[in-house]
Amino acid sequence: MKKLIDGAKYFKSTYFYEYQNRYEKLSSSQNPHTLFITCSDSRIMPERLTSSLPGDLFVVRNIANMIPEFNSDNLHLTVPAAIEYAVKVLKVENIVICGHSNCGGIAALFKPSEELLHLPHAVKWLELGSEIKEKTLKACNADNIPELKQTAEKLNIIKQLDRLLTYPYVLQRYNEGILNIMGWYYKIEKGEIFNYNRSKDQFDLIN
């Protein structure tokens, strides 16, 4: 707890004062340019990755950066609500879906079910990844664990991009050219970010 309290004090005495005018302007409203959908993993820091300032990003985080399809059942309402608000109310210009290397959520897709009995809510959420699991097993040697995980992590990003476009208001703005949609793969150990190139069906290094 002391580390958190000391961190809060340090924030107030350094970062806050550096951007105090910006925080004062943000106190009554926000106008983020990007909806950033990423994993809850503690190693992912969206503002740090994008060198963003307070108010730039509207961030949504969940296990394995997954998105339910539009009109999905009532078990997965939080992410659709955030997408709806970001696009319809905040009118963001960009949506980024950011997956990453060594994702625990993706790795869990390949674990025996008995190992996950103590995580019923996580297991229910990861049902959204069943198609990614099947597609990965068809494409990879199941014994090559590093290849299996990286392939699944990237296929997961592509799948979430497809699901995002099932939202009519997202698809409309995307087709009108007023909304950019990107799928990023962040390689933690190297600090590298790859963007999915749909025309080439590959992830291109952007930094």
N, C-alpha and C positions, 0 to 999 in steps of 0.2 A: 504493500500500500504506500509506503514512504516514497518509492520510486515514482508512483503515479502522481502523488502530491507535489513532489519536487519538480516533476515534469510540467505540471500545471502552472507552478510558479515561474518556471523558466519560460514557458510560452508567453505568459503575461508580460514578463520583463524584457523579452527580446522580440519574438516574431510578431506578437500583437502590436507592439509599439511601432515596429517597422511598417506595418500595414494598417495603422489605426484609422486613417482616413477612409481606406477601402472598407474596413469593417463597419464604420459608421454609416457609409452609404448602403451597405448590405443589410443594415439592421431592419429596414422596413420592407425590403423586397429582394428577389434574386432574379438573375438573368443568365443562367449558365448556357454556354454554347454547346455543351456535349453531355449526353447521357452515357455514362461509363458503367457497363455491366461486367462485373468481374467476380472472382472467387473470394470467399471469406478468408482465405489463407492469409495468415499474419505477415507473410513475406511480400505480399502485393500491396504497394502503396501508390494508388492511382495518381495523386497529385505530384508525388516525387517522380514517377515514371514519365509524366508528361510535362514536368516543370510548370505546373499550373498554380494559379493564385486562388485565394479564397473566392468562392462564387463562380468559378469557371466550370466546375464539373458537378453534375447531378449523379451521384454514385449509388448503384444498386449492387449488393453483394449477397451471394449465396453459395452453397456447396457446389463446386464445379461449374460456376457461371452458366447455369442452365435456364432456359426459358420455356415455359409451357406454351403449347400452341394456342392460338386465339380460340375462345369458346371452350377451353378445357374445363374439367370438373372443378368443383368448389374447393378442392384441396390445395390449389396452387394460385391463390388470388393476389398475393403480395407483389410479385414481379409484374403481372399484367397491370396492376393498379399504378405502379411506378412508371411503366412505359407509357400508359395512357396519360398520366399527368405531365410527364416530360415532353411528350409530343404535342398534346392538345392544348395544354395550358402554358407551359414554359416555352414551347415552340423551339426546341433545341435544333441546332443545325447539323449535328453529328450524333451518331450512335456508334459506340465502340463496344464490341464484345471481346473481352480479354481473358484468354486462358493462359495456362502457364505450365512449365515443366514440373515434374514430380508432384502432380496434383493428387492429393489423398483421396478426393472424391472419385476421380477417374480410376485410381488404383482399386478402390473398393468394389467397383463393378466386377472385378475378376476374382474377388475373394469368395471362398465357400460361404454359403448362407449362414451356416452355424457360427461362423466367426462374427457375424453382425447381429446376432439375436438381441444384444443389449442396446442396439441403436435403431429401434423401430421407426422413428421419425425420419432418420437419415435414409434408411432403406426405402421408405415410401417415396421420399424425394428423388432418390436415385433410380426409381422406376423410369424416370424421364430419360435415362441413359441406356435403356435396354437395347435400343436399336443400334446405338454406337458400339456397344459390346459385341453384338452379333456381326456387325460389319467389320469390326477390327479382327475378330477371330477368323473371318473368312480371308482377310487380306494378309495376316501375319502368322508366323510360326509361334504357337502358343508357348513354346519353351524359351523364346527370345524375349525375356521380360522387358528390357529397356526399349526395344523396338515396339513391342506391344503397347506399352504405356504411352510412348510419344505419338504413335499413330492414333491411338484413341483420343489423346488430348487434342490433337489437331482436327480429327474427324468431329469431335464434339463441338469445336468452334464453328465448323462449317454447318453442322446441323442446327445450331442455335441461330445462325444467320438465316437459314431457311425458315425456321420457326418464326423469327421476327417478322418476316415478310408475309406471314399469315394474318397479321394485324392489318385490317383494311386501311386505316388512317396512316399507318407507317408505309404501306405499299404505295398509297396514293402520293404521298409527299416524296417518296423515293423516285417514283416514275416521273414526277414533275421536276425533278432535279433540284429540289430545295432541301433534301435531307441526304446527307452522306452516311453510308453504313460501312463499317470496317470490322474485320475480324483479326485480332492480334494474338500472337503466340509469344509469350514472354519467357525467355530462357534465363532462369534465375541466376545460375552459376556464371553466366557470361555477361549479363546485363543486356542481352540482345533482344530486340523486338522485331518480329516478323509479321508482315501484313498479308492477309490472304488475297491473292490475285485470282479472281474468279475466272477470267478469260483463259488463264494458263493452268488453273487448278493447282496452284502451288503457293507456298508462303515465301514472300520476298523480304529479305533483311532491309529494314528502313533506318537503322541507326548504326 
